[in-house]
């Protein structure tokens, strides 16, 4: 058998052959492969074994279909809802009023919704533009069915995440060897939190994907890159999509600058051109959709980091990422991460610096979420994989433990926990498919942004939800619409719908049913749908979601 044969997913390292003459004849072929891979590795795709790439894509596509729950509102309201709004906006500007009427397409203000962040210019259109383009292609192909609008963007994100997984493997194989890369790859694939997040249309997911790609091109010790522009461009794109993406890269960029001998050339021919081009593209895209010149990245950083106004959506103690955030997203990888940090070579200390630095910076902000530190998870997987590789005994048991201990939370969070928010939208879609659409209307009486909106309905169905924009004027006694509603739901309903047309469908969590039961009975509402949401109800969030329908006489 030839050294380094590429019949399997993972190419073997170089082996010494007794036939030295044959080795010399094949020397050019051996050394044309990446360091540490060995010989011919079979057909390739994106510079890696094609079977490995196809397996990873297949796994992430399966991953996509096995995640049927909601995580946070931003996966819809800062991506798909914006993309849907952008596409409808384009249609409404190009069609005549008469044609609009005949196609039953409403004005943009009634058939699409942008949250308050877009009015304040805190978000950019670069990431939603990806999905708006997908919507446009589906429309041109006459395939803009609501299910395709929901799943195609997620499948695209799944494929991008799969390619990032492969690049992480390629990075470690280049820095170390195929054996170490195999264990890092395994840790990446069996991470429950990566499984939970990597197919969602979150800016944090795309930030993580771009971080891995950029890391592949980053000039680490033992690696070779032709140009710094490659990794800097990817970092700049991540910054455009989510400005806080620059945080993990501060130590890496400073390290690169410190080690670079031609510092002036690096600044003049890499930093400045890449920064100007990517920022210029972002400015042009936002100018088209905002209608004015606006630097959203600066406003985003000012709002979230300098003014720290994110506390409106909750605050946590300074140590939360250290005591809860990082341990939870690592899960049972945590002991392997700690062991890997001890065993890994010194050149990987920069990865540990990135993890610690990012966690500490985010710890200074009052508003904290698990997804904010998702981009450092691939760095952690490098240490976890190195730990497994170093194990002399119990390796098989450790791998079995990792797989089984991550399988349960991955399946539970992907298929059961918080699935009601999406399941109830399926019932709302049915209102678009029958003759009742002309009179149907929906009011979602849940904590704001608990469900997706028009991106998961794709028809001009009148819908409303409780608003929750923060107060930017500094009023201490400020209460948003959702807070006012939950302070006295029954009173609010009687006042809000006094002598006005009632919605035909009410959607709310089960915890609210008893409190508003008199209003439901008085106005002829009957429960028509019950969907499960979570086993862990708390506060305003119940275990089930109810749909009440008003019987029109």
CORNOR-V789354 format. One record per pair of residues at least 12 apart in sequence whose C-alpha atoms are under 7 Angstrom apart, sorted by the first residue. I is the first residue (numbers start at 0). J is the second residue. D is the distance in Angstrom with one decimal. If there is no record, write none. Layout:
I,J,D
I,J,D
This chain:
2,14,5.6
2,37,6.8
2,38,6.3
3,37,4.6
3,38,4.9
3,39,6.4
3,40,6.9
4,38,6.6
4,39,5.9
4,40,5.9
5,39,6.1
5,40,3.7
5,41,5.0
6,41,6.8
8,48,6.6
8,50,5.9
8,51,4.8
9,177,6.8
9,181,6.9
10,36,6.1
10,40,6.2
10,177,6.5
11,36,6.3
11,37,6.4
11,177,6.3
12,35,5.7
12,36,5.1
12,37,5.1
12,176,6.8
12,177,6.1
13,35,6.9
13,36,6.7
13,37,4.6
33,173,6.5
34,173,5.8
35,172,6.5
35,173,6.3
35,175,6.9
35,176,4.8
35,177,6.4
36,176,6.7
36,177,6.0
52,165,6.4
55,161,5.5
56,158,5.7
56,161,5.1
59,157,5.5
59,158,6.7
59,161,5.9
60,154,6.4
60,157,6.0
62,194,6.6
63,153,6.9
63,154,6.6
63,157,6.3
63,198,5.4
65,413,6.1
65,414,6.4
66,195,6.8
66,413,4.1
66,414,5.7
67,413,5.7
67,414,5.3
67,418,6.3
68,413,5.6
68,414,6.0
68,415,6.8
68,416,6.5
68,417,5.5
68,418,4.0
68,421,6.6
69,417,5.7
69,418,5.9
69,420,6.5
69,421,6.8
72,448,5.7
72,449,6.4
73,201,6.5
74,199,6.4
74,200,5.0
74,201,4.5
75,451,5.8
76,451,7.0
78,126,6.9
78,127,4.8
78,200,6.5
79,127,6.6
79,130,6.7
79,454,6.0
80,112,6.8
80,452,6.8
80,453,6.6
80,454,5.3
81,113,6.3
81,127,6.1
82,127,5.0
82,128,6.2
82,130,5.7
82,131,4.4
83,111,6.8
83,131,6.4
83,454,5.8
84,111,4.8
84,112,6.4
85,131,6.4
86,131,5.9
86,135,6.7
87,107,6.6
88,107,5.9
91,106,6.8
91,107,6.8
104,459,6.5
105,459,6.3
110,459,5.5
111,453,6.2
115,468,6.1
120,295,5.7
121,295,5.2
121,298,5.6
121,299,4.9
122,295,5.8
122,299,6.9
123,285,6.1
123,295,5.9
124,284,6.6
124,285,5.8
125,240,6.4
125,281,6.5
125,284,6.6
126,240,5.8
130,152,6.1
134,148,6.6
145,455,6.4
145,456,6.3
145,457,5.9
149,455,6.3
153,198,5.6
153,199,6.0
153,200,6.2
156,198,5.4
156,199,6.9
156,200,6.6
157,197,6.5
157,198,4.5
159,208,6.9
160,197,6.0
160,208,5.8
163,208,5.6
163,211,5.9
163,212,6.2
166,211,7.0
166,212,6.4
166,215,6.4
167,211,6.3
167,215,6.9
168,180,5.1
168,181,6.9
168,183,6.8
168,184,5.4
170,215,5.3
173,222,6.7
174,221,5.8
174,222,6.1
179,384,6.6
179,385,6.1
179,388,5.8
182,384,4.5
182,387,6.4
182,388,6.4
183,380,5.9
183,381,5.4
183,383,6.7
183,384,3.9
183,385,6.8
186,380,6.0
186,383,6.7
186,384,6.0
187,377,7.0
187,380,5.9
189,402,6.0
189,405,6.4
190,405,6.3
191,405,5.1
191,406,6.8
191,408,6.3
191,409,4.7
192,328,5.5
194,409,6.3
195,409,6.2
195,412,6.9
195,413,6.1
202,240,6.6
202,241,6.4
203,370,6.6
203,371,6.8
203,373,7.0
206,237,5.2
206,241,6.9
206,244,6.3
206,374,6.7
207,373,6.9
207,374,4.4
209,233,5.9
209,234,6.9
209,237,6.0
210,234,6.7
210,374,7.0
213,230,4.3
213,233,5.4
213,234,6.3
214,230,6.8
216,229,6.4
216,230,5.1
217,230,5.6
220,346,6.9
227,269,6.6
228,269,5.5
228,273,6.8
231,273,6.9
232,273,5.9
235,274,6.6
235,277,6.5
236,277,6.7
239,281,6.7
239,296,6.8
242,296,5.6
242,300,6.8
246,357,6.2
247,353,5.5
247,357,5.4
250,353,6.3
282,294,6.6
304,364,6.9
307,364,6.6
309,366,5.6
310,365,5.8
310,366,5.0
311,469,6.4
313,366,5.7
314,365,4.8
314,366,4.4
314,367,6.6
315,365,5.7
315,366,6.2
315,367,6.3
317,362,5.2
317,363,6.3
318,362,6.6
320,358,6.5
320,362,6.5
324,369,5.5
331,401,6.5
331,404,6.7
332,383,6.6
335,383,4.9
335,386,5.6
336,379,6.3
336,382,5.3
336,383,4.5
338,386,5.8
339,382,4.4
339,383,5.5
339,385,5.6
339,386,4.3
340,382,5.8
342,386,6.9
343,382,6.7
343,385,6.5
350,378,5.9
354,375,5.8
358,372,7.0
415,533,6.9
416,532,6.5
416,533,4.9
416,534,7.0
417,532,4.8
417,533,5.1
418,532,5.2
419,530,5.7
419,531,5.3
419,532,4.0
419,544,6.4
420,449,6.5
420,450,5.0
420,532,6.9
421,450,6.7
422,530,6.8
423,530,6.6
424,455,6.6
427,456,6.8
428,456,5.1
431,458,6.3
436,460,6.8
439,503,5.6
440,460,6.4
440,461,4.9
440,462,5.9
440,502,5.1
440,503,5.3
440,504,6.1
441,461,6.4
441,462,4.7
441,463,6.3
441,502,5.7
441,503,6.3
441,504,4.8
441,505,6.0
442,462,5.8
442,463,4.8
442,464,5.7
442,502,6.3
442,504,6.3
442,505,5.1
442,506,6.2
443,463,6.2
443,464,4.7
443,465,6.9
443,505,6.1
443,506,4.7
443,507,6.2
444,464,6.2
444,465,6.2
444,505,7.0
444,506,5.8
444,507,5.0
445,465,6.9
445,507,5.3
445,508,6.5
446,465,6.9
446,481,6.4
447,464,6.5
447,465,5.3
447,466,5.8
447,467,6.1
447,481,6.7
465,480,6.0
465,481,5.2
466,479,6.7
466,480,5.3
466,481,5.9
467,479,5.0
467,480,5.9
467,481,5.9
488,515,6.8
489,514,6.9
489,515,5.3
489,518,6.9
503,548,5.7
503,549,5.0
504,546,6.6
504,547,5.6
504,548,4.6
504,549,6.3
505,546,5.6
505,547,5.1
505,548,6.6
506,545,5.8
506,546,4.7
506,547,6.5
507,544,5.7
507,545,5.6
507,546,6.8
508,540,6.1
508,541,5.0
508,543,5.9
508,544,4.4
508,545,6.1
509,541,5.2
509,542,6.7
509,543,5.3
509,544,5.6
509,545,6.2
510,539,6.9
510,541,5.1
523,549,5.5
523,550,5.9
524,547,5.7
524,548,5.2
524,549,4.2
524,550,6.3
525,547,5.2
525,548,5.4
525,549,6.4
526,545,6.8
526,546,5.9
526,547,4.2
526,548,6.3
527,546,5.9
527,547,5.6
527,548,6.2
528,545,5.8
528,546,4.9
529,543,6.7
529,544,5.8
529,545,4.8
529,546,6.5
530,543,5.6
530,544,5.3
530,545,6.6
531,543,4.5
531,544,6.4
532,544,6.5
